[in-house]
Amino acid sequence: MKPEGSTSVAGILAAYDKAADTLAEQLEELSTAAILQPVAGFLPKDPARVLDVGAGSGRDAAWFAGQRHQVWAAEPVDSLRHAARDLHESAAITWLDDGLPNLRQSTALGMTFDLVLLNAVWHHVPPALREASIASLAGLTGPGGRLIMSLREGPSDPARPAFPAAVDKTIAQAEAQQLRLLRRSWVEAVQPENRRSGVIFTWLVFQRE
Ligand SMILES: C[S@@+](CC[C@H](N)C(=O)[O-])C[C@H]1O[C@@H](n2cnc3c(N)ncnc32)[C@H](O)[C@@H]1O
């Protein structure tokens, strides 16, 4: 069946832009602590540099900032990024107009991060762009730092099509970039509507060699 929405990165971002107000509200209703619970033991304890890729409403970025971390929040959709900045004004968060596969703005900072988070974003990255995306994410993860990703599987809004999670392939692509798998687990979605429709998330935790 042909998806209703465009399956190009630009098409998916345009669909996010169109729904930004409603989506930001929905994303803000979720609890970062509950979402990150499966990987809580892998998050930095001391103040650290965190890059949140596909930051959406800024919910997770603000949560990390509240834990004394310095956060860079990369979100390619202007309307979402502006809403996020207004909702979570903080001197501890730097907002970046940036996205996969290249993460140009983040890379141009010339620094690496202790934690790179990709929460509920990977399903929007077309398979042909994933190898390059993992290379960008690995390049931004400092030695000994962690890349934590949640990979969504299950029905998606036709306006914002999802590609298969391809968990095993993603792990292989990461391992080819000196990212060692520390944890693989899966959970039901936290969002009630997604949970009812059978959406699950696989959490992957990698450490940069
Ligand atoms: C389901 S939302 C998740 C937002 C946030 N991470 C959260 O967990 O609440 C997906 C996010 O991925 C972003 N996104 C989609 N394609 C992207 C890409 N190629 N690079 C970076 N972000 C992307 C969207 O703009 C949106 O903010």
Ligand as a Chemical Component Dictionary entry (heavy atoms), coordinates in Angstrom:
data_LIG
# 
_chem_comp.id                   LIG 
_chem_comp.type                 NON-POLYMER 
_chem_comp.pdbx_formal_charge   0 
_chem_comp.three_letter_code    LIG 
# 
loop_
_chem_comp_atom.comp_id 
_chem_comp_atom.atom_id 
_chem_comp_atom.alt_atom_id 
_chem_comp_atom.type_symbol 
_chem_comp_atom.charge 
_chem_comp_atom.model_Cartn_x 
_chem_comp_atom.model_Cartn_y 
_chem_comp_atom.model_Cartn_z 
_chem_comp_atom.pdbx_ordinal 
LIG C1  C1  C 0  8.133  11.530 17.241 1  
LIG S1  S1  S 1  9.006  13.039 17.285 2  
LIG C2  C2  C 0  10.068 12.778 18.701 3  
LIG C3  C3  C 0  10.534 14.065 19.297 4  
LIG C4  C4  C 0  11.367 13.924 20.590 5  
LIG N1  N1  N 0  12.618 13.269 20.348 6  
LIG C5  C5  C 0  10.582 13.168 21.633 7  
LIG O1  O1  O 0  10.958 12.041 21.977 8  
LIG O2  O2  O -1 9.593  13.730 22.109 9  
LIG C6  C6  C 0  10.143 12.883 15.934 10 
LIG C7  C7  C 0  11.078 14.059 15.794 11 
LIG O3  O3  O 0  12.061 13.728 14.834 12 
LIG C8  C8  C 0  12.328 14.862 14.042 13 
LIG N2  N2  N 0  12.946 14.405 12.783 14 
LIG C9  C9  C 0  12.352 13.816 11.734 15 
LIG N3  N3  N 0  13.267 13.563 10.765 16 
LIG C10 C10 C 0  14.464 13.994 11.260 17 
LIG C11 C11 C 0  15.781 14.021 10.736 18 
LIG N4  N4  N 0  16.072 13.584 9.504  19 
LIG N5  N5  N 0  16.772 14.533 11.521 20 
LIG C12 C12 C 0  16.496 14.988 12.770 21 
LIG N6  N6  N 0  15.252 14.999 13.295 22 
LIG C13 C13 C 0  14.248 14.513 12.548 23 
LIG C14 C14 C 0  10.971 15.510 13.895 24 
LIG O4  O4  O 0  11.074 16.855 13.473 25 
LIG C15 C15 C 0  10.422 15.344 15.308 26 
LIG O5  O5  O 0  10.834 16.395 16.143 27 
# 
loop_
_chem_comp_bond.comp_id 
_chem_comp_bond.atom_id_1 
_chem_comp_bond.atom_id_2 
_chem_comp_bond.value_order 
_chem_comp_bond.pdbx_ordinal 
LIG C1  S1  SING 1  
LIG S1  C2  SING 2  
LIG S1  C6  SING 3  
LIG C2  C3  SING 4  
LIG C3  C4  SING 5  
LIG C4  N1  SING 6  
LIG C4  C5  SING 7  
LIG C5  O1  DOUB 8  
LIG C5  O2  SING 9  
LIG C6  C7  SING 10 
LIG C7  O3  SING 11 
LIG C7  C15 SING 12 
LIG O3  C8  SING 13 
LIG C8  N2  SING 14 
LIG C8  C14 SING 15 
LIG N2  C9  SING 16 
LIG N2  C13 SING 17 
LIG C9  N3  DOUB 18 
LIG N3  C10 SING 19 
LIG C10 C11 SING 20 
LIG C10 C13 DOUB 21 
LIG C11 N4  SING 22 
LIG C11 N5  DOUB 23 
LIG N5  C12 SING 24 
LIG C12 N6  DOUB 25 
LIG N6  C13 SING 26 
LIG C14 O4  SING 27 
LIG C14 C15 SING 28 
LIG C15 O5  SING 29 
# 
